Structure formats: structure tokens, C-alpha cells
Amino acid sequence: MCAIELDFVFRENVIKVERFKVLVFNWRCWLNPEMGGAEVFTREVLKRWAEAGHDVTLFTSKFKGSCDEEVVDKVRIVREGGKYSVYWKAKKLYNKRFIREGYDVVIDEINTRPFSTTKFVKNGERIIALIHQLAREYWLYETRFPINYLGYYFLEERWLNNYKKTVTVTVSESTKKDLVDLGFERVFVVGEGLNFKPLKKMAEKEGYPVIVYAGRLKKAKRPDHAIKAFKIVRRVVPDAELWILGDGYFRNKLMRIACEGVRFFGSLSNEERRNLIKKAWVLVNPSVREGFGLNVVEAAALGVPCVAYDVAGLRDSVINGETGLLVKSGDIEALAEGIVNVLTNENLRVRLSLKALAYSKSFSWDNVADEFMKVIKAA
């Protein structure tokens, strides 16, 4: 083939590559101090799309010290409003600015409350709903009466009604089932990833039994259950310690109920957090529900198995009897028993740790970004 023909083929292939202009609405960005696992997902996916040549804009809320507009990892971030006003600010800015910029895709990232894009995005864009998890029990733990019951029994389902025919992306089979049960017709699971490489070999563990809790200190995460279970564990394993990594409004209450052997580390950098987790013997996750349980996979990548409640999301990230143990939700004695089994049975602990480490190697943000983009192209 001559040079001219090769050049034509090359240019033809370049022309065929689809580049999308993507607008994402999310109530928080990954630079927000209150960011969580959902924002990690957003960051890892959006920066990969931008790196691949897609034009990506994220609209989100302001926080103390934030810029109104900036570019991070080739993603343009536009901020207006606060935690609650961001929702009506989104509609206002869409009509004032975004509609003129001409997007191909609008992603409504729903963290309990949607942006109602199905009502105001009318310029021919493809609308994709991104739902990590339903709030469900979160209403009962994180809001006061009567909002807690209104949300649990009425508000959430009503807010989601307009999305039942919308192409929807989620991160776990548990959330997909919840959405299908609500009447959602087109739900696609893209999974989660890891933003660091799993260990090549097991790290050296602490010389005494260490249980680690890694996450925000809020009621719905139930870190108090970890402390209550630890008190039971200490009766059998008196030299054990519970390391609590993370911070939140629930910290003072937890410090009041803590016993000897409980250590609070507060907010940590990713490196500090991982260095502590890899020394632990077991991770405990007593959350009321998760979208997937990203901290479970992160611990697995550090060779640490998990004992968790058998709830939505955690039953996706923990393979019971293989990479950790699942116990009945809310049963603190069962949680303690599971932890004791891992701490005192070396053969079990080593087997779970090795399988957890192997399991973690199947998680890739590159794959997640690619799978999500396939959904967009087919929408």
C-alpha cells in the first residue's frame, strides 16, 4: 500500500473515532472535604474520558476555599450554589449557559436527590442517570423526624419516578435489583475500580491482632457497631486493637463509648491510610448499605479480608467465605464472632487474605470508564 493510501486509511480511522461533549451534574466534587466513594468514581471515570479526548464538564456545588471554575485532570469543573441550592442552580445555569455550549450527553449523578434533568434538559442531549445506591435506610439514620419517614416511605421513590425509562448506570448488582424493583427498565452495571496497584505479596502485619474500620464517622456507617463488637472481641482476644480511620460528626459520640484498645486516627492521606490498613488483620464494615463498598476492595488489594454485614453493596464487594465473611445485618454478636474467627484461626485468615488480594486484581478504573462509555454510545 502506498503512502497516500496509508494516510487516507489513517485519517479515515481518526474521523470514525467518536468524541463526546459530556456534562455531568453532581452535588459534590472529589475536591470537596465531604467527598465519598461516589466522588472517587466520578473522578476516576471523568479524567479517563477527558484523557481519551472527550470534552468533559462537571457542574457541582461550592465549598469553603473552592474556585468558581477550574480545570482538574483535563476536566472542567464549574461550581455554583451550596449543598442544597446546587439543584436549582443546575437548572438555572443550564438554561443560561450550558444549553448554548451544546452537549451530546448529560449525566445526572443521583445521590438520594436527582437534579431533575429529565424535566429541563431539552436540547436533544442523551440523558444518563448515574445511581450508586438508593438511600433507603440512610433516611432513618441521617435525617430527623418527620423527614426520615417521609424520605424512606415516599420522597425517594417519588423523586426517581421520572427516571424509570432513562438509561441508568450503577455500580453493583444489588443497586440494579433495587432499581429494577422500582420499575427501572434499562439499568447497566459498570462496577468499580482501584486507583492503586494491589500488593505483589502480603505485607508484614502488626505483631498483635488489629481490626481496622476505614470510612466516614456517621450514623449510617454504624462505626458504633464496630466498637460494640470490639468490646465482645476483647473478651476472647484481650490484646486486640481497633483502629478507626476517618472522621465525621459522629466522632465525639464514638469516643465516649470507646473502650481500651480503640485508637482514633482521624483524617489521613491516601498513603497514610493504606500504610495502616495493610498492617491490619481484618477490616470491619458494619454499614447499613453501600453502593458497592469500595473500601472493602481497597483493603483486599492490601491483603486484608473483611467482616461485614450482609447488606446491599457489601454482599457485592465481599465474597462470603472467600474474601471475607458476611453476617446478619445489625447482629453485633455475629459481627464479633466473625471477627474472632478471623483473628484466632490463622488458616482461615491466611486463606481469606490471599483470595482477597487475588480478587482485587480484577478491578480496573480503565475498564469501568470503557464500560460506561459503551453505555453512552448505545443510549
C-alpha positions in Angstrom: 0.0 0.0 0.0 1.4 3.4 -1.0 2.0 6.3 1.4 -1.1 8.2 0.1 -3.3 5.2 0.7 -1.9 4.7 4.2 -2.5 8.3 5.0 -6.1 8.1 3.8 -6.8 5.0 5.9 -5.3 6.7 9.0 -7.4 9.8 8.5 -10.5 7.8 7.9 -10.0 5.9 11.2 -9.4 9.1 13.1 -12.6 10.5 11.7 -14.5 7.4 12.9 -13.4 7.9 16.5 -16.4 9.3 18.4 -15.6 12.3 20.7 -18.4 13.3 23.1 -19.1 16.5 24.8 -20.2 15.4 28.3 -21.9 17.4 31.0 -22.1 15.9 34.5 -24.3 17.1 37.4 -23.2 16.0 40.8 -23.8 17.7 44.2 -20.2 17.3 45.3 -16.8 17.0 43.5 -13.8 15.0 44.6 -12.1 18.1 45.9 -14.9 18.7 48.4 -13.8 17.8 52.0 -17.1 15.8 52.3 -16.4 13.7 49.3 -17.0 9.9 49.4 -16.8 6.8 47.3 -19.2 8.2 44.7 -16.9 11.2 44.1 -13.9 8.8 43.7 -15.9 7.0 41.0 -16.7 10.4 39.3 -13.1 11.5 39.4 -11.6 8.3 38.0 -14.1 7.9 35.2 -14.2 11.6 34.1 -10.5 12.0 34.0 -10.1 8.9 31.8 -12.7 10.2 29.4 -11.0 13.6 29.2 -7.6 11.9 28.7 -9.2 10.0 25.8 -10.2 13.2 24.1 -13.8 13.7 25.2 -14.8 17.2 26.3 -15.9 16.8 29.9 -17.6 19.4 32.2 -18.7 18.8 35.8 -21.2 21.1 37.4 -21.2 20.9 41.2 -21.5 22.8 44.5 -19.1 25.3 46.1 -17.3 24.6 49.3 -15.0 26.7 51.6 -12.0 27.8 49.6 -13.2 26.4 46.3 -12.8 28.1 42.9 -15.9 29.0 40.8 -14.3 27.4 37.8 -11.1 25.4 37.2 -9.7 22.5 35.2 -8.5 19.4 37.0 -7.1 16.4 35.2 -8.5 18.0 31.9 -12.0 18.0 33.4 -13.6 21.5 33.6 -15.3 22.0 37.0 -18.0 24.7 37.3 -19.3 25.5 40.8 -22.4 27.3 41.9 -24.6 27.0 45.0 -24.2 25.0 48.1 -25.2 21.5 49.3 -28.9 22.2 48.7 -29.1 25.1 46.3 -26.9 23.3 43.8 -30.0 21.5 42.5 -31.9 24.6 41.3 -28.7 26.3 40.3 -28.1 23.5 37.9 -31.3 24.2 36.0 -30.6 27.9 36.0 -27.1 27.6 34.7 -28.2 25.0 32.1 -30.7 27.4 30.6 -28.3 30.4 30.9 -25.1 28.8 29.7 -24.8 25.0 29.2 -27.6 24.8 26.6 -25.6 27.2 24.3 -22.4 25.1 24.7 -24.1 22.1 23.0 -23.5 18.8 24.9 -24.0 15.4 23.5 -24.6 13.7 26.8 -25.9 14.9 30.2 -25.2 12.6 33.2 -27.4 13.2 36.2 -25.5 11.7 39.2 -28.1 11.0 41.8 -27.1 10.9 45.4 -30.5 10.5 47.0 -31.9 13.6 45.3 -31.8 13.9 41.5 -31.2 17.1 39.5 -34.5 16.5 37.6 -32.6 16.8 34.3 -35.5 14.8 32.6 -37.6 17.9 33.1 -35.3 20.7 31.9 -32.7 19.2 29.5 -34.5 19.5 26.2 -31.8 20.2 23.6 -31.5 16.7 22.2 -28.8 15.5 24.6 -28.8 11.9 25.7 -29.6 11.8 29.4 -27.9 9.1 31.6 -28.8 8.6 35.3 -25.9 7.5 37.5 -27.1 6.0 40.7 -24.5 4.4 43.1 -27.1 3.3 45.7 -30.5 4.1 47.0 -30.7 5.9 50.3 -33.4 3.7 51.8 -32.2 3.2 55.4 -30.0 6.2 55.2 -33.1 8.3 55.7 -33.7 6.7 59.1 -30.2 7.2 60.3 -29.2 10.6 58.8 -32.4 12.7 58.9 -34.7 13.7 61.7 -38.4 13.1 62.1 -40.6 13.6 60.1 -38.2 13.9 57.1 -36.7 10.4 57.9 -40.1 8.7 57.4 -41.1 10.9 54.5 -37.9 10.1 52.7 -37.9 6.4 53.5 -41.5 5.7 52.5 -42.3 8.4 50.0 -39.8 11.0 48.8 -37.0 8.9 47.3 -39.3 6.8 45.2 -41.2 9.9 44.0 -38.0 11.6 43.0 -36.9 8.6 40.9 -40.2 8.2 39.1 -39.2 10.3 36.2 -36.1 8.2 35.5 -37.7 4.8 35.1 -37.4 4.9 31.4 -34.0 6.7 31.4 -30.8 4.7 30.7 -29.3 4.2 34.1 -25.8 3.2 35.2 -24.9 1.8 38.6 -22.0 0.0 40.3 -23.4 -3.2 41.7 -26.0 -5.9 41.1 -27.6 -5.0 44.5 -28.4 -1.5 43.4 -29.5 -2.8 40.0 -32.0 -5.1 41.7 -33.3 -2.2 43.9 -33.8 -0.1 40.8 -35.5 -2.8 38.8 -37.8 -3.5 41.7 -38.8 0.2 41.5 -39.7 -0.2 37.8 -36.4 1.0 36.1 -36.3 -0.6 32.6 -32.7 0.0 31.4 -30.0 -0.5 34.1 -26.4 -1.3 33.4 -23.8 -2.3 35.9 -20.2 -1.0 35.2 -18.6 -1.9 38.5 -15.8 -0.2 40.5 -12.1 0.1 40.2 -8.9 0.7 42.1 -6.6 3.8 41.9 -3.6 1.9 43.1 -1.9 -1.4 42.3 -2.6 -4.3 44.6 0.3 -5.6 46.6 2.5 -8.1 44.8 3.0 -10.0 48.1 1.5 -9.9 51.6 2.7 -7.0 53.8 4.1 -7.6 57.2 1.2 -7.5 59.8 1.2 -5.8 63.2 2.5 -8.1 65.9 -0.8 -8.2 67.7 -4.4 -8.6 66.3 -5.6 -5.4 64.7 -9.1 -4.7 63.4 -9.5 -1.7 61.2 -12.5 0.5 60.4 -11.9 2.8 57.4 -14.6 5.3 56.5 -16.6 8.3 57.4 -17.8 8.5 61.0 -21.5 8.9 60.5 -24.5 7.1 61.9 -25.4 5.2 58.7 -21.9 3.7 58.5 -22.5 2.3 62.0 -19.0 2.6 63.4 -20.6 2.3 66.8 -21.4 -1.3 66.0 -17.6 -1.8 65.3 -16.8 -0.5 68.8 -19.6 -2.6 70.5 -18.4 -5.7 68.6 -14.8 -5.0 69.6 -15.8 -5.0 73.3 -17.0 -8.5 72.8 -13.9 -9.5 70.8 -11.7 -8.3 73.6 -13.1 -10.9 76.0 -11.7 -13.6 73.7 -8.7 -11.7 72.2 -7.6 -9.3 75.0 -4.6 -7.9 73.2 -6.6 -6.9 70.1 -6.9 -3.3 69.0 -9.5 -1.5 66.9 -8.1 1.3 64.6 -10.6 3.8 63.4 -9.5 5.7 60.3 -11.6 8.6 59.2 -13.5 11.5 60.7 -17.0 12.9 60.9 -19.8 14.3 63.1 -20.2 11.0 64.9 -16.6 11.0 66.3 -17.4 12.6 69.7 -20.1 10.1 70.4 -17.8 7.2 69.4 -15.0 8.5 71.7 -17.5 8.5 74.6 -18.4 4.8 74.1 -14.9 3.6 73.2 -13.0 1.2 75.5 -9.3 0.5 76.0 -7.7 -0.7 72.7 -9.7 1.7 70.4 -7.5 4.2 68.6 -8.8 7.1 66.6 -6.5 8.3 63.7 -8.8 11.0 62.2 -8.5 12.1 58.6 -5.5 10.7 56.7 -3.9 11.0 53.3 -4.4 8.0 51.0 -0.8 6.8 51.6 -1.1 7.1 55.4 -4.4 5.2 55.3 -3.1 2.4 53.1 0.0 2.0 55.3 -2.2 1.4 58.3 -4.7 -0.8 56.6 -2.1 -3.2 55.2 -0.8 -3.9 58.8 -4.3 -4.9 60.0 -5.5 -8.4 60.3 -9.1 -7.7 59.3 -11.3 -4.9 58.1 -14.8 -4.4 59.6 -17.6 -2.8 57.7 -20.9 -2.5 59.6 -22.6 -0.1 57.2 -26.4 -0.1 56.8 -25.9 -0.3 53.0 -23.4 0.7 50.3 -23.3 1.3 46.6 -20.6 -1.3 46.4 -18.2 -1.0 49.3 -15.1 0.4 47.7 -13.1 0.4 50.9 -13.6 -3.4 51.0 -11.8 -3.8 47.7 -9.1 -1.3 48.7 -8.4 -3.4 51.8 -8.4 -6.6 49.7 -5.8 -5.1 47.5 -3.7 -4.6 50.6 -4.2 -8.3 51.6 -6.8 -7.6 54.3 -10.1 -9.6 54.4 -13.4 -8.1 55.6 -16.1 -9.0 58.0 -19.2 -7.1 57.1 -23.0 -7.0 57.4 -24.9 -8.8 54.7 -26.4 -5.7 53.1 -26.8 -4.2 49.6 -23.4 -3.3 48.2 -21.3 -5.2 50.8 -22.7 -8.5 49.5 -21.3 -7.5 46.2 -17.8 -6.5 47.4 -17.4 -9.3 49.9 -17.4 -12.9 48.6 -18.7 -14.7 51.7 -16.3 -17.4 52.8 -13.8 -16.5 50.1 -12.6 -12.9 50.5 -14.3 -12.3 53.9 -17.3 -13.1 56.0 -20.9 -11.7 55.9 -23.1 -11.8 58.9 -26.7 -10.8 59.6 -27.2 -7.0 59.5 -27.4 -5.4 62.9 -26.3 -8.5 64.8 -23.4 -7.2 66.8 -22.7 -10.5 68.4 -22.5 -12.2 65.0 -20.2 -9.4 63.8 -17.9 -10.0 66.8 -18.0 -13.8 66.2 -16.9 -13.3 62.6 -14.0 -11.1 63.7 -12.9 -13.5 66.4 -13.0 -16.3 63.8 -10.6 -14.4 61.5 -8.3 -13.3 64.3 -8.0 -16.7 66.0 -8.0 -19.0 63.0 -4.7 -18.5 61.2 -5.5 -20.9 58.4 -8.8 -19.1 57.7 -7.2 -15.6 57.9 -4.4 -16.5 55.5 -6.8 -18.1 53.0 -9.2 -15.2 53.1 -6.3 -12.7 52.8 -4.7 -14.4 49.8 -8.1 -14.8 48.0 -9.0 -11.2 48.8 -5.7 -10.0 47.3 -6.2 -12.1 44.1 -9.8 -10.9 43.8 -8.8 -7.2 44.0 -6.7 -7.6 40.8 -9.8 -7.8 38.7 -10.8 -4.2 39.5 -9.8 -1.5 37.0 -10.9 2.1 36.5 -9.9 1.8 32.9 -12.5 -1.0 32.4 -15.1 1.0 34.3 -14.6 4.1 32.1 -14.8 1.9 29.0 -17.9 0.1 30.0 -19.6 3.4 30.9 -18.7 4.9 27.6 -20.2 1.8 25.8 -23.5 2.6 27.6 -23.3 6.2 26.4 -22.7 5.2 22.8 -25.6 2.7 22.8 -28.0 5.1 24.5 
